[in-house]
Amino acid sequence: MEKIAIVTDSNSGITQEEGRRLGVSVLPMPFYINDVMYLEGITLTQEEFYEKLKNDEAISTSQPSPAEVCGLWDNLLKEYDEVVHIPMSSGLSASCETAMALARDYDGRVQVVDNQRISVTQRQSVLDALVLREAGRTAAEIKEKLEEEKMESSIYITLETLKYLKKGGRITPAAAAIGTVLNLKPVLQIQGEKLDAYAKVRGKKQAKKVMLKAIREDWEDRFGKYVEAGEMCLQMAYTGNKEEAEEFKEEVQAVFPGADIHMDPLSLSVACHIGHGALAVACSKKVTIK
């Protein structure tokens, strides 16, 4: 049986420590803050990031350099026969496209998965890859299966502030100003690929209601057959507001009694575009071996 290494990036929410425990290599995503480069989870903690965000420091996202990506693969291929690389969604970053281009020089030994996921749903893909590897699948078969099921996930996010959407040019300054005065909270969604608008409501309490209704409808209708087969996972994420997220988790648990809910801080690559205080609820299909 081929020895297969699993690689992801820190957008999956998998920390360096958890990566070591799982036997997964985690590429840290780089950030530039006031022109100084930081690496998520290595030279930049979640707390430090939100402190810098609060102080309005100039923050921009980047992607791991080709040398870093290839260096990691080269080291792994000394010990393993193949590599499965699971980056964040190609709709949210160019890092997936870059990795795919680099992989062409590896004669099929590196398989890059474009499975349109981020944060907790990307993490589930990594766990799925481990299950498939354990079942004896090749790297190409793991890639095929993850891409086949890539759209079987759903994320809804609400924000505390419109400031960062305005900063990133996703809404106009006028819309942000009106939204702030009226206490409008957008609910955004990721149904594969990009971050899109889902709804706009008054206040966070209402936003949470909208998200709960949306995720329950997905759970019961869109993913009903997977739920019945025990193949769906519930997840949550937040940006720096753990206490509030824990309270919301209780609300989610009440809607899904008995369900196991995994919760992580949201990837900093997303957090820098939406700011502190966001809440997200998600679900994704998990791979089962029959």
C-alpha positions in Angstrom: 0.0 0.0 0.0 1.2 3.5 -0.9 2.3 5.8 2.0 0.3 9.0 1.6 1.0 12.3 3.3 -2.0 14.7 4.0 -1.3 18.5 3.8 -3.6 21.4 4.4 -3.3 25.1 5.4 -4.1 27.0 8.5 -7.4 28.2 6.9 -8.7 24.8 7.9 -8.6 25.8 11.6 -6.3 22.9 12.3 -3.5 24.2 14.5 0.1 23.1 14.3 -0.4 21.1 17.5 -3.6 19.4 16.2 -1.8 18.7 12.9 1.0 16.9 14.7 -1.6 14.9 16.6 -3.5 14.0 13.5 -0.4 13.3 11.4 -1.3 16.2 9.0 1.1 18.9 7.8 -0.3 22.4 8.1 1.0 25.2 6.0 0.7 28.5 8.0 -1.0 31.3 6.0 1.1 34.4 5.8 -0.2 37.9 6.7 1.4 41.3 6.2 0.7 43.7 9.1 2.3 47.1 8.6 4.5 45.5 6.0 5.8 42.9 8.4 5.1 39.2 7.6 3.5 37.0 10.2 2.6 33.3 10.0 -0.8 32.2 11.4 -0.4 30.0 14.4 3.4 30.4 14.5 4.4 34.0 14.8 0.8 35.4 15.0 -1.8 34.2 17.5 -5.5 34.8 17.2 -5.4 37.3 20.1 -2.5 39.3 18.6 -4.3 39.4 15.2 -7.6 40.8 16.7 -5.6 43.3 18.8 -3.9 44.6 15.6 -7.2 44.6 13.7 -8.8 46.6 16.6 -6.0 49.2 16.3 -6.7 49.6 12.6 -3.3 48.4 11.6 -2.8 47.8 7.9 -3.5 44.0 7.4 -3.3 42.1 4.1 -3.5 38.4 3.3 -1.0 36.5 1.2 -0.4 32.9 0.3 2.5 30.5 1.1 5.4 31.0 -1.3 6.0 28.4 -4.1 9.4 27.6 -2.4 7.7 26.9 0.9 5.0 24.7 -0.7 7.5 22.7 -2.8 9.9 22.5 0.1 7.2 20.9 2.3 6.2 18.4 -0.5 9.9 17.6 -1.3 10.5 16.7 2.4 7.4 14.6 2.6 8.2 12.7 -0.6 11.4 11.5 1.0 9.3 9.5 3.4 6.0 9.1 1.6 5.0 7.9 -1.9 2.3 10.5 -2.5 0.9 13.7 -1.1 -2.7 14.9 -1.0 -2.8 18.7 -0.6 -6.1 20.3 0.6 -5.9 24.1 0.4 -8.7 26.6 1.0 -11.3 27.1 -1.7 -10.0 28.4 -5.0 -12.9 30.9 -5.0 -11.5 32.6 -1.9 -7.7 32.5 -2.6 -5.2 32.0 -5.4 -3.3 29.5 -3.2 -5.2 26.5 -4.6 -4.5 27.5 -8.3 -0.8 28.1 -7.4 -0.5 24.7 -5.8 -2.2 23.0 -8.8 0.3 24.6 -11.1 3.3 23.6 -8.9 2.0 20.0 -8.7 2.3 19.5 -12.4 6.1 19.1 -11.9 5.6 16.1 -9.6 4.4 13.5 -12.1 1.2 12.7 -10.3 2.8 12.2 -6.9 1.1 15.4 -5.5 -2.7 15.6 -5.8 -4.1 19.1 -5.1 -7.8 19.0 -4.1 -10.0 21.9 -5.2 -12.9 21.1 -2.9 -14.3 24.7 -2.4 -14.2 24.6 1.4 -12.9 26.9 4.1 -12.5 26.7 7.9 -14.6 24.0 9.6 -15.8 22.5 6.4 -12.2 22.4 5.0 -11.2 20.7 8.3 -13.8 18.0 7.6 -12.3 17.4 4.2 -8.9 16.8 5.9 -10.5 14.3 8.3 -12.2 12.6 5.3 -8.8 12.3 3.6 -7.5 10.5 6.6 -10.4 8.1 6.6 -9.9 7.4 2.9 -6.2 6.9 3.4 -6.9 4.4 6.2 -9.2 2.6 3.8 -6.4 2.1 1.3 -7.3 4.7 -1.3 -4.6 6.2 -3.5 -3.9 9.9 -3.5 -5.8 10.3 -6.9 -8.8 8.4 -5.5 -8.8 10.6 -2.4 -8.8 13.8 -4.5 -11.5 12.4 -6.7 -13.8 11.6 -3.8 -13.3 14.9 -2.0 -14.0 16.9 -5.2 -17.0 14.7 -6.0 -18.6 15.7 -2.6 -17.2 19.3 -2.5 -20.6 21.0 -2.7 -22.1 18.9 0.1 -21.5 21.6 2.7 -23.0 24.9 3.8 -21.9 27.9 5.9 -23.8 30.9 7.2 -22.1 33.8 8.8 -23.3 37.0 10.5 -21.1 40.0 11.3 -20.7 42.5 14.1 -19.7 45.3 11.8 -19.8 46.3 8.1 -16.5 48.2 8.4 -14.4 45.5 6.9 -16.7 44.7 4.0 -16.6 48.4 3.2 -12.8 48.4 3.5 -12.5 45.4 1.1 -14.8 47.1 -1.4 -17.6 44.6 -1.0 -20.1 47.2 -0.1 -20.1 51.0 -0.7 -19.3 53.5 2.1 -22.8 54.8 1.9 -24.4 51.3 2.3 -22.1 50.7 5.3 -23.1 54.0 6.9 -26.8 53.3 6.4 -26.4 49.8 7.7 -24.6 51.0 10.8 -27.3 53.6 11.6 -30.1 51.0 11.1 -28.2 48.3 13.0 -28.4 46.1 9.8 -26.5 42.7 10.1 -25.8 40.9 6.9 -26.0 37.1 6.8 -23.5 35.8 4.3 -23.2 32.3 2.9 -20.6 30.0 1.4 -22.1 27.2 -0.7 -18.8 26.4 -2.4 -16.5 28.9 -4.0 -17.2 32.4 -2.8 -18.6 34.4 0.1 -22.1 35.6 -1.0 -24.9 37.7 0.5 -27.8 35.6 1.9 -30.0 38.1 3.9 -29.9 41.5 5.6 -31.7 41.8 9.0 -32.1 44.2 11.9 -29.8 43.2 14.8 -27.7 40.2 15.6 -30.5 38.4 17.4 -32.5 38.3 14.2 -29.4 37.3 12.2 -28.9 34.3 14.4 -32.6 33.3 13.9 -32.1 33.5 10.1 -29.0 31.4 10.2 -30.6 28.8 12.4 -33.6 28.6 10.1 -31.3 28.3 7.0 -29.1 25.6 8.4 -32.1 23.6 9.6 -33.6 23.8 6.2 -30.4 22.6 4.6 -30.1 19.8 7.2 -33.7 18.6 6.7 -34.1 19.1 3.0 -31.0 19.6 1.0 -29.0 17.1 3.1 -31.9 15.0 4.4 -30.7 11.7 2.9 -27.2 12.1 4.4 -28.6 13.0 7.8 -30.7 9.9 7.7 -27.6 7.9 6.9 -25.6 9.5 9.7 -23.3 11.2 7.3 -23.7 14.9 8.2 -21.6 16.9 10.6 -22.6 20.2 12.4 -20.0 22.9 12.9 -19.6 26.4 14.1 -17.0 29.2 14.0 -16.4 32.7 15.4 -14.0 35.6 15.1 -12.5 36.4 18.5 -15.8 36.3 20.4 -15.6 32.8 22.0 -18.0 33.6 24.9 -20.7 34.8 22.6 -20.1 31.8 20.3 -20.5 29.4 23.3 -23.9 31.0 24.0 -24.9 30.7 20.4 -23.8 27.1 20.4 -26.4 26.4 23.1 -29.1 27.8 20.8 -27.8 25.7 17.9 -27.8 22.6 20.2 -31.4 23.2 21.1 -32.4 23.1 17.4 -30.3 19.9 16.9 -30.6 18.0 20.2 -28.1 15.2 20.6 -26.0 16.4 17.6 -22.2 16.6 18.1 -21.1 20.2 17.2 -17.5 21.0 16.4 -16.5 24.7 16.9 -13.3 26.5 15.9 -12.1 30.1 15.6 -12.7 31.2 12.0 -9.7 31.3 9.7 -7.9 34.6 9.9 -7.9 34.8 6.1 -11.7 35.2 6.4 -11.6 37.2 9.6 -9.6 40.0 8.2 -12.4 40.6 5.6 -15.3 40.4 8.1 -13.8 41.6 11.4 -14.2 40.7 15.1 -17.5 39.4 16.5 -18.7 37.2 13.6 -20.6 34.0 14.2 -20.9 31.1 11.8 -22.9 27.9 11.6 -22.1 25.2 9.1 -22.7 21.6 8.1 -20.9 19.2 5.8 -21.1 15.7 4.6 -18.5 13.3 5.9 -17.0 10.5 3.9 -18.2 7.0 4.9 -16.6 3.8 3.7 -19.1 1.2 2.7 
